[in-house]
Amino acid sequence: MSQIISNTLEKIMPLPNYAQIEVTTRCNFKCGTCSRESLPKNRLNRDMTLDEFKYIHSQINTLKTVKLQGLGEPFLNKYLDDILDYCKSMGIECTTICNGSIIPNIETLSKFSNVIISIDSANKNTFETYRSGGNFNKIIANIKQIIQHKKDGLLNSTTIRINSVLTHLNYQEIEDIYKLACELEVYKLEFVEVENWYIESQSEYLPSLDFINESRKISQNIKSKIDDLQTATMPIRVGHIKSTPRKSTCTWPFNNVFITVDGFITPCCIRMDPNVFNFGNIYEEKFTDIWNGDKYISFREANLSGSKNIVCDNCPN
């Protein structure tokens, strides 16, 4: 990858094929670790419109896959069906991650290639503590309904997955979450070790780091438990996104782009707060000028050379 920017000409990167686009900042949950409610009023409870999405695509006409997700619950966006229809007409594959509380109609679900549902506990009381506003039994019933649609042949092109964030508070539930995923007959279960969404300049960084450090103490335990599942004869697939440093290997600055509901280009799906760091706004500048501008080039060079990059240096801690 280091040869990508070996001379001036090679600093000009091709436009990305993948984007994660925040289609809403509205949500029906109040999760303790989520920063959504700290958003300024002009960004809170906002939906991306079809015209805004079309404009983004006009600026990045290379897109092949979009993940419709950010700080909000995607299925609350009232323009979602129109956006999905547009993507289909443009040959763009759509994925999403949701909280499972809202199940749209089969037609809407069928427009996604992947629907990922977040479940961090197999225990009703623990789950509802983590996901304030969530109803565990309802979410499980919703997943069962979706899987039944698949069995009935109504969602043949859509895979249903579960995403589970692991910390020192819930890692003992790995086997239980796996058993639940098997009972639900989802396609895949992805375990993700908790990550720090803040950087050193933010007041929330140190409290979050304390929590992260406690979770890192049991990373080996997490790995062992997941390794056991992965080497067993499994009815479903099991993935594991580890807590190892990724600055030097991360492809986000080179291949992918994150766009907030109001058009800011941020480094990735974790460092998504434009008030902390952004490359510019797609509604105010041409995307080609942002993507191959001095700020992005310097950012890429810092990651390749190992120079200081306050946004990525400690990721995922």
Protein Blocks (a to p, Z undefined) as FASTA:
>chain_A
ZZmmmpmklmpccddfbdcddfbfcdfbdcfkbcklmpcfklgopacdfklmmmmmmmmm
mbfbdcdddfbcfklpmklmmmmmmmmmnopacddddehlaccdfklmmmpfbdcdddfb
fbfklmmmmmgoiafklmmmmmmmmmmmmmnopammbccdddddddfklmmmmmmmmmmm
mmnopabdcddddddfbdfklmklmmmmmmmmmmmmmmmmmmmmmmmmmmmccfbdcddd
dfbdfklmpcklmmgccddfkopacfblmlmcfkloccbdfklpcfklmmmmmklmmmmm
mmmnopacfklmmpcZZ
